[in-house]
Amino acid sequence: MSSSPNLRLYLDSADTDEWRAWMPTGLFYGITSNPLLLERAQVKCDLPTLKKLAQEAFQLGAQEMQLQTWGDSVEDLVSTGKQLAAIDPRVVVKSPITRLGTTAASQLIAAGVRVTLTAVYSVHQVLIAAALGADYVAPYLGRINDAGGNGRETVTKMQQALTGVKSPTRLLTASIRDIEDISVLATQGLDTFTFSAKIAAAFFNAPATETATADFARAVRNMGG
């Protein structure tokens, strides 16, 4: 198996119990987090804690860990982002796609830091990430729907825009609430998704497969296995 598959799936969680449950399946390329997920998991948003968190992610087999920078100024965002990146070369630093966050991201990229621009809602925003040469740009599919938009259609157009300008920036689709979103978007050429443990469980919700597996086990027993 390639160490860098075309399809990249990420576990969107700061809950290490969920990591330990799901990373051994081999389904996930990496783990993504943000301050809201840290708050939900009651994990401190400080550099020593995030360093320990990243180390555990890599021990569990993550090939990437995405951690979000923070601060009230470009200087703070850049400083924190550099410290996050220094944890390990496999850390990707997330920054909101605001003017402030984008300015910080451009400086981080210039310093050799791998960056994801996040909290993306509109097609034109992905062109910001493409112009900067960001590694990833993360649209919030579910939240686009919440705002009255068509998440699947918008995210598909985002991918078309990146393809149209021949950008290597990967569209990292986030805020996924239905596994069918992944299935449909994959048919449109999207290949990078981050989602919760609940969605991960839905990948294995296949009663017919469970029945067939039980039949296999019964046949083994009947034949002396």
C-alpha positions as CSV (number, residue, x, y, z in Angstrom):
1,M,0.0,0.0,0.0
2,S,1.3,3.5,-0.9
3,S,2.3,5.7,2.0
4,S,0.6,8.6,0.3
5,P,-2.7,7.4,-1.2
6,N,-4.8,9.4,-3.6
7,L,-7.7,9.2,-1.2
8,R,-7.0,10.8,2.1
9,L,-9.4,10.4,5.0
10,Y,-8.9,12.2,8.3
11,L,-10.4,11.6,11.7
12,D,-11.8,15.0,12.9
13,S,-11.5,14.7,16.6
14,A,-9.4,15.8,19.6
15,D,-10.7,12.8,21.7
16,T,-7.8,10.4,22.1
17,D,-10.2,7.6,23.0
18,E,-11.7,7.9,19.6
19,W,-8.2,8.0,18.1
20,R,-7.3,4.7,19.9
21,A,-10.6,3.1,18.7
22,W,-10.3,4.1,15.0
23,M,-6.7,4.6,14.0
24,P,-5.8,0.9,14.1
25,T,-8.4,0.3,11.3
26,G,-5.9,1.9,8.8
27,L,-8.8,3.9,7.4
28,F,-7.3,7.3,8.3
29,Y,-4.4,9.1,6.7
30,G,-4.3,11.5,9.6
31,I,-6.1,13.5,12.2
32,T,-7.5,17.0,12.1
33,S,-8.4,19.2,15.1
34,N,-9.4,22.8,15.9
35,P,-10.1,24.8,19.0
36,L,-13.7,23.9,19.1
37,L,-12.8,20.2,19.0
38,L,-10.3,20.7,21.7
39,E,-12.9,22.4,23.9
40,R,-15.4,19.6,23.2
41,A,-12.8,17.0,24.3
42,Q,-11.7,19.2,27.3
43,V,-8.2,19.4,26.0
44,K,-6.1,22.5,26.7
45,C,-5.2,24.7,23.7
46,D,-1.6,25.3,24.6
47,L,1.7,24.3,23.0
48,P,2.8,21.7,25.5
49,T,-0.6,19.9,25.4
50,L,-0.7,20.0,21.6
51,K,2.8,18.6,21.4
52,K,1.7,15.6,23.5
53,L,-1.4,15.3,21.4
54,A,0.5,15.2,18.2
55,Q,3.0,12.7,19.5
56,E,0.2,10.3,20.4
57,A,-1.4,10.8,17.0
58,F,1.9,9.8,15.3
59,Q,2.4,6.8,17.6
60,L,-1.1,5.6,16.5
61,G,0.0,5.7,12.9
62,A,-1.2,9.2,11.7
63,Q,0.8,10.4,8.7
64,E,-0.3,13.9,9.4
65,M,-1.7,15.9,12.3
66,Q,-3.4,19.2,11.6
67,L,-3.3,21.8,14.4
68,Q,-4.8,25.2,14.3
69,T,-2.8,28.3,15.1
70,W,-4.3,31.2,17.2
71,G,-3.7,34.8,18.1
72,D,-5.1,38.3,17.8
73,S,-2.4,39.6,15.3
74,V,-0.5,38.3,12.3
75,E,2.6,38.2,14.4
76,D,0.9,36.0,17.0
77,L,-0.6,33.7,14.4
78,V,2.8,33.3,12.7
79,S,4.7,32.7,15.9
80,T,2.3,30.1,17.2
81,G,2.1,28.5,13.8
82,K,5.9,28.1,13.6
83,Q,6.0,26.6,17.1
84,L,3.3,24.1,16.1
85,A,5.2,23.2,12.9
86,A,8.3,22.7,14.9
87,I,6.7,19.9,16.9
88,D,7.1,17.5,14.0
89,P,7.5,17.7,10.1
90,R,4.2,15.8,9.9
91,V,2.3,18.7,11.5
92,V,0.2,20.8,9.1
93,V,-0.8,24.2,10.5
94,K,-4.4,25.4,10.0
95,S,-5.3,29.1,9.8
96,P,-8.7,30.7,9.2
97,I,-9.2,32.2,5.7
98,T,-9.7,35.7,7.0
99,R,-7.5,38.5,5.8
100,L,-5.6,38.3,9.1
101,G,-5.3,34.5,8.9
102,T,-4.4,34.6,5.2
103,T,-1.6,37.1,5.8
104,A,-0.2,34.9,8.5
105,A,-0.6,31.8,6.3
106,S,1.4,33.5,3.5
107,Q,4.3,34.2,5.9
108,L,4.2,30.6,7.3
109,I,4.3,29.2,3.8
110,A,7.2,31.4,2.9
111,A,8.9,30.0,6.0
112,G,8.4,26.4,4.8
113,V,5.4,25.6,7.0
114,R,2.7,23.4,5.5
115,V,-0.6,25.1,5.8
116,T,-4.4,24.5,5.6
117,L,-6.6,27.5,5.1
118,T,-9.8,26.7,6.9
119,A,-13.4,27.9,7.6
120,V,-14.1,28.1,3.8
121,Y,-17.7,28.8,2.6
122,S,-17.5,30.3,-0.9
123,V,-16.0,29.2,-4.2
124,H,-13.8,32.3,-4.6
125,Q,-12.1,31.6,-1.3
126,V,-10.4,28.5,-2.6
127,L,-8.5,30.8,-5.0
128,I,-6.9,32.5,-2.1
129,A,-5.4,29.1,-1.0
130,A,-4.4,28.4,-4.6
131,A,-2.7,31.8,-4.9
132,L,-0.7,31.2,-1.7
133,G,0.2,27.7,-2.6
134,A,-1.4,26.2,0.6
135,D,-1.3,22.5,1.0
136,Y,-5.0,22.3,1.8
137,V,-8.1,24.4,1.8
138,A,-11.0,23.2,4.0
139,P,-14.6,24.0,3.2
140,Y,-17.4,23.4,5.8
141,L,-20.0,21.4,3.8
142,G,-22.5,21.0,6.6
143,R,-22.3,24.6,7.6
144,I,-22.7,25.8,4.0
145,N,-26.0,23.9,4.1
146,D,-26.9,25.5,7.4
147,A,-26.3,28.9,5.9
148,G,-28.9,28.1,3.1
149,G,-26.4,27.0,0.5
150,N,-26.0,23.7,-1.4
151,G,-23.0,22.1,0.3
152,R,-22.4,19.4,-2.3
153,E,-22.8,21.7,-5.2
154,T,-20.6,24.4,-3.7
155,V,-17.8,22.0,-2.7
156,T,-17.8,20.4,-6.2
157,K,-17.5,23.9,-7.8
158,M,-14.5,24.6,-5.4
159,Q,-12.8,21.5,-6.7
160,Q,-13.5,22.5,-10.3
161,A,-12.0,25.9,-9.6
162,L,-8.8,24.3,-8.2
163,T,-8.6,22.0,-11.2
164,G,-9.3,24.9,-13.6
165,V,-6.3,26.8,-12.4
166,K,-4.2,23.6,-12.2
167,S,-3.6,24.1,-8.4
168,P,-2.0,21.3,-6.4
169,T,-3.9,22.6,-3.3
170,R,-6.0,19.7,-2.0
171,L,-9.7,20.4,-1.1
172,L,-10.1,19.0,2.4
173,T,-13.9,18.7,2.8
174,A,-15.0,19.1,6.5
175,S,-18.2,19.4,8.4
176,I,-19.5,16.2,7.0
177,R,-22.7,14.9,8.6
178,D,-23.8,12.2,6.2
179,I,-21.6,9.4,4.7
180,E,-23.5,9.8,1.5
181,D,-21.9,13.2,1.1
182,I,-18.5,11.5,0.8
183,S,-19.8,8.9,-1.6
184,V,-21.4,11.5,-3.9
185,L,-18.4,13.9,-3.8
186,A,-16.0,11.1,-4.5
187,T,-17.8,10.4,-7.8
188,Q,-17.1,14.1,-8.7
189,G,-13.3,13.6,-8.2
190,L,-13.0,14.9,-4.6
191,D,-10.4,12.8,-2.7
192,T,-9.8,14.4,0.7
193,F,-12.2,14.3,3.6
194,T,-12.2,14.8,7.4
195,F,-15.1,13.5,9.5
196,S,-16.1,12.4,13.0
197,A,-16.0,8.9,14.6
198,K,-19.8,8.7,14.0
199,I,-19.3,9.0,10.2
200,A,-16.4,6.5,10.5
201,A,-18.8,4.0,12.1
202,A,-21.2,4.5,9.2
203,F,-18.5,3.2,6.8
204,F,-19.0,-0.2,8.4
205,N,-22.8,-0.1,8.7
206,A,-23.5,-2.8,6.2
207,P,-26.0,-5.5,7.4
208,A,-25.6,-7.6,4.3
209,T,-21.8,-7.8,4.9
210,E,-22.4,-8.8,8.5
211,T,-24.7,-11.6,7.4
212,A,-22.2,-12.8,4.8
213,T,-19.4,-12.8,7.4
214,A,-21.6,-14.8,9.8
215,D,-22.2,-17.3,7.1
216,F,-18.5,-17.6,6.5
217,A,-17.9,-18.3,10.2
218,R,-20.7,-20.9,10.2
219,A,-19.3,-22.7,7.2
220,V,-15.8,-22.8,8.9
221,R,-17.4,-24.4,12.0
222,N,-19.3,-26.9,9.9
223,M,-16.2,-27.9,8.1
224,G,-14.2,-28.5,11.2
225,G,-12.4,-25.2,11.4
